[in-house]
Every structure is written in C-alpha cells, then in structure tokens.
C-alpha cells in the first residue's frame, strides 16, 4: 500500500469514526447516565481509535471496533472508580456491632466452660433453671429431688461459676434469683 493510499484510507476511516461519534455517545450515555462522563468516554474512545487506526484490519467492522474500544474505556473507568465505603462511616442497623457479637460469643463460651466444670447435679439444675427458665418446683418434679435440694445445688453452682468466671479477665455477673 502506497503512502497516498494509506493516508486516503486513514482519512476515510477518520471521517467514518466521526459519523459514529453520536452512536458512541448514545451507547456511553446509556451505560453511565451522565452526560459529561459519556462525552469523556467517547473522547477517550476516539483518541484511542485514531491512535490505533493502523491496527484495524477490516474497515467494514470500524463501528464494532469503536464500540469495543468504548467498552474497554468504560471498564477502565469502572476499575479506577471502584467505590468503597469507609467502615468508620457505616451506620449500623442494629446495636450488634462486630465487637459486641465477638464479646457475646466469648462470654457464652466462658459460661459454657464454667457450666461444664460443675458436678452433674449442679449442672442439671443450672441448665433447667437458668437456661430453660423452669421454676424450682418444676425442676424438683422433673429431677425427683426436694425443692430445697434444687435451691442449694443452684446456689452452690452459681457461686462456683462466679468464682471461675471472676478469675477470667472479664467478670461476668450472673443473674441471681
């Protein structure tokens, strides 16, 4: 291809690119819904297309090629823009922050461990009264032991758990009836 043919070919392609400018703008605007950004994307696309015009092998696909460049420009913009939210600016929808949840789980594990260290009789009473909310009379019937025994086991269990939990760095105050 002679230099004249090359220049003439490029001039024709430049003119065809200019005619598809409006279409590129409509596409860009449909993607971003921002007039200024769409104009910038089209400008970027046309600059890239003109700089790489010699890479276009088949002039028949010029418009598709330009739309492909527009798509790449749009992706580049999205990669650069990547929105992020500063975690310090988040508004929590509940009081259960990650710190609160972590501390609650830690406390639950400490109490579970303290309960597991109790003798079986005390463990049964604590589970039924404190965890299941049963009355002393009901526990007495279920375990077939006197109400006084239920109360004394519960008292000893709570004191043992309080002593064990007090040895941890965070003191957990147990609900006492």
C-alpha positions as CSV (number, residue, x, y, z in Angstrom):
1,X,0.0,0.0,0.0
2,X,1.4,3.3,-1.0
3,X,1.6,6.3,1.4
4,X,-1.1,8.1,-0.6
5,X,-3.4,5.1,-0.3
6,X,-2.6,4.8,3.4
7,X,-3.3,8.4,4.1
8,X,-6.5,8.3,2.0
9,X,-7.7,5.2,3.8
10,X,-6.9,6.7,7.2
11,X,-8.8,9.9,6.2
12,X,-11.8,7.9,5.2
13,X,-11.7,5.9,8.4
14,X,-11.4,9.1,10.4
15,X,-14.5,10.5,8.7
16,X,-16.4,7.3,9.4
17,X,-15.3,7.4,13.0
18,X,-16.6,10.9,13.3
19,X,-20.0,9.8,11.9
20,X,-20.3,7.1,14.5
21,X,-19.5,9.6,17.3
22,X,-23.2,10.2,18.0
23,X,-23.9,6.5,18.3
24,X,-20.9,6.0,20.6
25,X,-22.3,8.9,22.7
26,X,-25.7,7.3,22.9
27,X,-24.2,4.0,24.0
28,X,-22.0,5.6,26.6
29,X,-24.8,7.6,28.0
30,X,-27.0,4.5,28.2
31,X,-24.3,2.9,30.2
32,X,-23.4,5.7,32.6
33,X,-26.4,8.1,32.7
34,X,-24.0,11.0,32.9
35,X,-23.6,13.5,30.0
36,X,-20.1,14.6,31.0
37,X,-18.9,11.1,31.6
38,X,-20.4,9.9,28.4
39,X,-18.7,12.7,26.5
40,X,-15.3,11.8,28.2
41,X,-15.7,8.2,27.4
42,X,-16.4,8.9,23.7
43,X,-13.5,11.3,23.6
44,X,-11.2,8.7,25.1
45,X,-12.5,6.1,22.6
46,X,-12.0,8.3,19.6
47,X,-8.4,9.2,20.7
48,X,-7.6,5.5,21.2
49,X,-9.2,4.6,17.9
50,X,-7.3,7.3,16.0
51,X,-4.0,6.3,17.5
52,X,-4.6,2.7,16.7
53,X,-6.2,3.1,13.3
54,X,-3.5,1.2,11.6
55,X,-4.4,-1.8,13.7
56,X,-7.8,-2.1,12.1
57,X,-7.5,-4.8,9.5
58,X,-11.1,-4.8,8.2
59,X,-12.6,-1.3,7.7
60,X,-16.0,-2.8,7.4
61,X,-16.0,-3.5,11.2
62,X,-15.0,0.0,12.2
63,X,-18.1,0.7,14.2
64,X,-17.9,-2.6,16.1
65,X,-14.3,-2.0,16.7
66,X,-15.0,1.5,18.1
67,X,-17.8,0.2,20.3
68,X,-15.3,-2.4,21.6
69,X,-12.9,0.3,22.4
70,X,-15.7,2.2,24.2
71,X,-16.5,-0.9,26.2
72,X,-12.8,-1.1,27.3
73,X,-12.8,2.6,28.2
74,X,-15.9,2.1,30.3
75,X,-14.3,-0.9,32.1
76,X,-11.2,1.1,32.7
77,X,-13.3,3.9,34.2
78,X,-15.2,1.5,36.5
79,X,-11.9,-0.1,37.7
80,X,-10.5,3.3,38.5
81,X,-13.6,4.5,40.2
82,X,-14.3,1.4,42.3
83,X,-16.5,2.9,45.1
84,X,-15.6,1.9,48.6
85,X,-17.2,2.7,51.9
86,X,-15.1,3.8,54.8
87,X,-16.0,1.4,57.6
88,X,-15.9,4.2,60.1
89,X,-18.7,6.0,58.3
90,X,-21.0,3.0,58.3
91,X,-24.3,3.4,60.2
92,X,-25.2,0.2,61.9
93,X,-28.8,-1.0,61.6
94,X,-28.6,-2.7,65.0
95,X,-26.7,-2.5,68.2
96,X,-25.0,-5.8,67.4
97,X,-21.7,-4.5,66.1
98,X,-18.9,-7.0,65.3
99,X,-17.2,-6.1,68.6
100,X,-20.4,-6.7,70.5
101,X,-21.0,-10.1,68.8
102,X,-17.5,-11.2,69.4
103,X,-17.7,-10.3,73.1
104,X,-21.1,-12.0,73.4
105,X,-19.7,-15.2,71.9
106,X,-16.7,-15.0,74.2
107,X,-18.9,-14.6,77.2
108,X,-21.1,-17.5,76.1
109,X,-18.1,-19.7,75.7
110,X,-16.8,-18.8,79.1
111,X,-20.2,-19.6,80.7
112,X,-20.4,-22.9,78.8
113,X,-17.0,-23.8,80.0
114,X,-17.9,-22.8,83.6
115,X,-21.1,-24.9,83.4
116,X,-19.2,-27.9,82.1
117,X,-16.9,-27.8,85.1
118,X,-19.8,-28.2,87.6
119,X,-20.7,-31.6,89.1
120,X,-23.6,-33.3,87.2
121,X,-26.3,-32.5,89.8
122,X,-25.5,-28.8,89.8
123,X,-25.2,-28.8,86.0
124,X,-28.6,-30.2,85.7
125,X,-30.2,-27.6,88.0
126,X,-28.4,-24.7,86.3
127,X,-29.5,-25.9,82.9
128,X,-33.1,-26.3,83.9
129,X,-33.5,-23.1,86.0
130,X,-31.1,-20.6,84.4
131,X,-31.1,-21.8,80.8
132,X,-34.6,-23.2,80.4
133,X,-36.3,-20.9,82.9
134,X,-38.1,-23.6,84.7
135,X,-39.4,-23.0,88.3
136,X,-37.8,-24.7,91.3
137,X,-41.0,-26.8,91.8
138,X,-41.0,-28.0,88.2
139,X,-37.3,-28.9,88.4
140,X,-38.0,-30.7,91.7
141,X,-40.6,-32.8,90.0
142,X,-38.5,-33.4,86.8
143,X,-35.4,-34.5,88.7
144,X,-37.4,-36.1,91.6
145,X,-35.5,-34.3,94.3
146,X,-36.8,-31.9,97.0
147,X,-37.1,-28.2,96.3
148,X,-34.6,-27.4,99.0
149,X,-32.0,-29.6,97.2
150,X,-32.7,-27.7,93.9
151,X,-32.2,-24.4,95.7
152,X,-29.0,-25.5,97.4
153,X,-27.5,-27.0,94.2
154,X,-28.4,-23.9,92.3
155,X,-26.8,-21.7,94.9
156,X,-23.6,-23.7,95.0
157,X,-23.4,-23.9,91.2
158,X,-23.8,-20.2,90.8
159,X,-21.1,-19.5,93.4
160,X,-18.7,-21.9,91.7
161,X,-19.4,-20.4,88.3
162,X,-19.0,-16.9,89.6
163,X,-15.7,-17.8,91.2
164,X,-14.4,-19.4,88.0
165,X,-15.6,-16.5,85.8
166,X,-14.1,-14.0,88.2
167,X,-10.7,-15.5,87.5
168,X,-11.1,-14.5,83.8
169,X,-10.1,-11.1,82.7
170,X,-13.7,-10.1,82.2
171,X,-16.0,-10.6,85.2
172,X,-19.4,-11.9,84.2
173,X,-22.2,-11.1,86.5
174,X,-24.7,-13.9,86.7
175,X,-28.3,-13.3,87.1
176,X,-29.3,-14.4,90.6
177,X,-32.8,-15.1,91.7
